[in-house]
């Protein structure tokens, strides 16, 4: 049996997991910044 296949699958799965995690954190940061920006703009007017 080829033992490198499970290792490649584990690396790819880990990479996908980290990518999803970073994308999630970026989206949360973006939406949080938009909420903060809207609050600041509503105080100005």
Secondary structure, 3 states (H helix, E strand, C coil): CCCHHHHHHHHHHHHHHHHHHHHHHHHHHHHHHHHHHHHHHHHHC
